[in-house]
């Protein structure tokens, strides 16, 4: 998994000078290009897909970069990418901005993901309710002793605000899906720019709590079992618990295109939903859509 992340910086895909025209070029052209950018949650998966697809289609070059869901969607709005990766749905104001710029965002669900809440393995706490997690991240709970742990201060870790995972966690966990709730992350929450940053900090800090996509969580960290409410069943994240909807922090993952895809873009997105490509989804710890 880490090797895939390093590949974001080390693996160089050829890029095009005009994504809107190149991605819709005929698939039998000498070389065709796709520009793909956005969610850091999806970037490993997108890289794996791109490498496999290029092996099977040597006349295609796919550029994959991260930067966050907001960055990918902004690039789609600006017309500088063919596909925007997002771990959250596009917002209405982004749709309005896109349309005012002549861009028609079309949504494609390409995988599913569980958000795992993680702690250092030295932490004796192994289960929490959604309300307890909300109270921890909002600053109402500040010591592990308040949730059955040791007398230690809680160190809160989060992704940065341009991350779709940050937005999803804010709306689903801190605000408990209440659209009227304006709860925010505690001011002392450490905002980190990548999934790897959260993993590294939790690994070295026994007081830390973080959250990350299931596919990014290594075996040496501890995942918290979560109950929707007090007295309910505590459930660990997995492909099975996402599919049976028993794990409460799960979401769809998206790709956005400008209009309905045609030509090469359609061929690539159709392949992403194929059995072969969806097996890569499962191999990387995400949840296939078919």
QUIPEBEL-V425605 format. One record per residue. N is the residue number from 1. RES is the residue in three letters. PHI is phi in degrees with one decimal (* if undefined). NEAR is the number of other C-alpha atoms within 12 Angstrom. Layout:
BEGIN
[[N;RES;PHI;NEAR] [N;RES;PHI;NEAR]]
END
This chain:
BEGIN
[[1;UNK;*;24] [2;UNK;-62.2;20] [3;UNK;-61.6;15] [4;UNK;-64.2;28] [5;UNK;-64.5;28] [6;UNK;-61.5;17] [7;UNK;-65.2;24] [8;UNK;-56.5;30] [9;UNK;-96.4;19] [10;UNK;-101.1;13] [11;UNK;-90.3;20] [12;UNK;-105.8;17] [13;UNK;-95.3;24] [14;UNK;-65.5;20] [15;UNK;-118.5;25] [16;UNK;-105.1;24] [17;UNK;-93.2;18] [18;UNK;-151.1;19] [19;UNK;-60.9;32] [20;UNK;-63.3;32] [21;UNK;-85.8;24] [22;UNK;-70.4;29] [23;UNK;-69.3;38] [24;UNK;-95.7;31] [25;UNK;-66.6;27] [26;UNK;-60.7;20] [27;UNK;-70.6;24] [28;UNK;-96.3;15] [29;UNK;-71.7;18] [30;UNK;-59.3;14] [31;UNK;-142.3;23] [32;UNK;-121.2;34] [33;UNK;-126.8;39] [34;UNK;-131.3;45] [35;UNK;-99.1;43] [36;UNK;-131.7;50] [37;UNK;-147.8;43] [38;UNK;142.7;44] [39;UNK;-47.3;46] [40;UNK;-71.8;45] [41;UNK;-63.9;51] [42;UNK;-88.0;53] [43;UNK;-60.1;44] [44;UNK;-62.5;39] [45;UNK;-64.7;47] [46;UNK;-63.5;46] [47;UNK;-64.8;43] [48;UNK;-63.5;33] [49;UNK;-61.0;36] [50;UNK;-61.2;39] [51;UNK;-62.8;27] [52;UNK;-66.0;24] [53;UNK;-65.3;29] [54;UNK;-68.5;24] [55;UNK;-61.1;14] [56;UNK;-86.5;15] [57;UNK;-133.7;24] [58;UNK;-64.2;19] [59;UNK;-88.4;21] [60;UNK;-112.1;35] [61;UNK;-122.0;36] [62;UNK;-123.3;40] [63;UNK;-96.0;39] [64;UNK;-121.9;41] [65;UNK;-137.6;40] [66;UNK;-96.8;40] [67;UNK;114.1;34] [68;UNK;107.6;36] [69;UNK;-59.9;43] [70;UNK;-61.7;33] [71;UNK;-65.6;31] [72;UNK;-64.0;44] [73;UNK;-66.3;48] [74;UNK;-61.6;34] [75;UNK;-67.1;37] [76;UNK;-64.5;41] [77;UNK;-59.6;34] [78;UNK;-82.1;27] [79;UNK;76.6;32] [80;UNK;-105.8;31] [81;UNK;-135.4;40] [82;UNK;-90.2;50] [83;UNK;-132.0;51] [84;UNK;-104.2;50] [85;UNK;-88.0;50] [86;UNK;-147.4;49] [87;UNK;-97.3;47] [88;UNK;-142.9;41] [89;UNK;-73.6;32] [90;UNK;-63.6;35] [91;UNK;-83.5;20] [92;UNK;-60.9;12] [93;UNK;-66.6;15] [94;UNK;-72.1;26] [95;UNK;-61.7;25] [96;UNK;-61.6;16] [97;UNK;-64.2;22] [98;UNK;-61.9;27] [99;UNK;-65.1;20] [100;UNK;-68.6;14] [101;UNK;-101.8;18] [102;UNK;79.2;16] [103;UNK;-112.1;28] [104;UNK;-114.1;26] [105;UNK;-66.1;40] [106;UNK;-117.3;26] [107;UNK;-93.9;29] [108;UNK;-131.1;32] [109;UNK;-82.6;30] [110;UNK;-114.9;38] [111;UNK;-174.2;41] [112;UNK;-128.9;40] [113;UNK;-147.2;44] [114;UNK;-103.2;42] [115;UNK;-93.6;45] [116;UNK;-90.3;45] [117;UNK;-92.5;48] [118;UNK;-124.3;47] [119;UNK;-137.2;42] [120;UNK;-67.2;33] [121;UNK;-60.8;23] [122;UNK;-74.6;23] [123;UNK;-76.2;31] [124;UNK;-73.2;22] [125;UNK;-70.8;33] [126;UNK;-125.2;27] [127;UNK;-148.9;34] [128;UNK;-146.5;38] [129;UNK;-87.9;32] [130;UNK;-57.6;35] [131;UNK;-64.0;26] [132;UNK;-64.6;32] [133;UNK;-65.3;41] [134;UNK;-59.2;33] [135;UNK;-67.4;29] [136;UNK;-65.1;38] [137;UNK;-75.3;38] [138;UNK;-87.0;31] [139;UNK;95.8;23] [140;UNK;-74.6;22] [141;UNK;-113.9;23] [142;UNK;-126.3;29] [143;UNK;-133.6;25] [144;UNK;-61.6;31] [145;UNK;-61.1;18] [146;UNK;-70.6;20] [147;UNK;-122.8;26] [148;UNK;92.5;17] [149;UNK;-100.1;22] [150;UNK;-84.3;18] [151;UNK;-77.1;17] [152;UNK;-138.5;22] [153;UNK;-70.3;23] [154;UNK;-87.5;37] [155;UNK;-103.4;33] [156;UNK;-92.1;38] [157;UNK;-121.4;39] [158;UNK;-145.1;44] [159;UNK;-72.4;37] [160;UNK;-71.6;30] [161;UNK;-69.2;25] [162;UNK;-82.8;29] [163;UNK;-84.0;37] [164;UNK;-63.5;44] [165;UNK;-65.8;45] [166;UNK;-59.3;40] [167;UNK;-62.8;31] [168;UNK;-62.6;37] [169;UNK;-65.3;41] [170;UNK;-59.8;36] [171;UNK;-75.8;26] [172;UNK;-87.6;29] [173;UNK;-102.2;40] [174;UNK;-60.2;33] [175;UNK;-97.7;26] [176;UNK;50.2;28] [177;UNK;62.1;22] [178;UNK;-97.4;13] [179;UNK;-65.9;13] [180;UNK;-86.0;9] [181;UNK;-77.4;16] [182;UNK;-111.7;14] [183;UNK;-56.6;25] [184;UNK;-121.4;27] [185;UNK;-59.8;31] [186;UNK;-54.6;24] [187;UNK;-62.2;17] [188;UNK;-92.6;18] [189;UNK;-66.6;26] [190;UNK;-83.0;25] [191;UNK;-94.3;26] [192;UNK;-113.3;27] [193;UNK;-80.6;28] [194;UNK;-154.0;35] [195;UNK;-60.1;43] [196;UNK;-62.9;31] [197;UNK;-64.1;26] [198;UNK;-65.2;37] [199;UNK;-57.4;38] [200;UNK;-63.8;28] [201;UNK;-69.6;29] [202;UNK;-64.2;37] [203;UNK;-61.2;26] [204;UNK;-101.1;20] [205;UNK;-123.0;25] [206;UNK;-68.1;29] [207;UNK;-96.2;30] [208;UNK;-83.9;37] [209;UNK;-132.9;44] [210;UNK;-143.4;45] [211;UNK;-142.2;46] [212;UNK;-160.3;48] [213;UNK;-61.1;48] [214;UNK;-53.5;42] [215;UNK;-67.0;38] [216;UNK;-101.9;39] [217;UNK;-83.0;37] [218;UNK;-78.6;27] [219;UNK;-67.4;17] [220;UNK;-85.8;17] [221;UNK;-108.6;32] [222;UNK;-105.8;32] [223;UNK;-93.0;38] [224;UNK;-87.9;36] [225;UNK;-77.8;30] [226;UNK;-122.0;36] [227;UNK;-109.9;27] [228;UNK;-63.9;28] [229;UNK;-150.8;21] [230;UNK;-58.9;14] [231;UNK;89.4;12] [232;UNK;-85.0;17] [233;UNK;-73.9;19] [234;UNK;-91.2;23] [235;UNK;-126.4;32] [236;UNK;-87.6;32] [237;UNK;-74.1;39] [238;UNK;-165.7;33] [239;UNK;-57.8;32] [240;UNK;-63.9;21] [241;UNK;-76.8;27] [242;UNK;-73.3;29] [243;UNK;-66.8;24] [244;UNK;-90.1;14] [245;UNK;64.2;21] [246;UNK;-86.2;23] [247;UNK;-88.0;33] [248;UNK;-81.2;36] [249;UNK;-115.9;42] [250;UNK;-133.8;38] [251;UNK;-152.1;38] [252;UNK;-83.9;32] [253;UNK;-114.1;40] [254;UNK;-127.7;39] [255;UNK;-121.7;44] [256;UNK;-118.9;45] [257;UNK;-123.2;43] [258;UNK;-85.4;36] [259;UNK;79.0;25] [260;UNK;-65.2;23] [261;UNK;-66.2;28] [262;UNK;-133.4;22] [263;UNK;55.0;23] [264;UNK;-59.3;35] [265;UNK;-59.9;38] [266;UNK;-64.8;25] [267;UNK;-61.0;24] [268;UNK;-68.7;38] [269;UNK;-67.7;34] [270;UNK;-62.4;22] [271;UNK;-65.5;24] [272;UNK;-58.1;33] [273;UNK;-89.8;25] [274;UNK;-74.9;21] [275;UNK;-59.4;16] [276;UNK;-61.3;20] [277;UNK;-71.7;32] [278;UNK;-71.7;30] [279;UNK;-66.9;24] [280;UNK;-63.8;31] [281;UNK;-55.1;34] [282;UNK;-65.9;25] [283;UNK;-61.4;21] [284;UNK;-93.4;34] [285;UNK;88.7;34] [286;UNK;-95.3;41] [287;UNK;-114.1;38] [288;UNK;-62.1;33] [289;UNK;-91.1;27] [290;UNK;-127.5;18]]
END
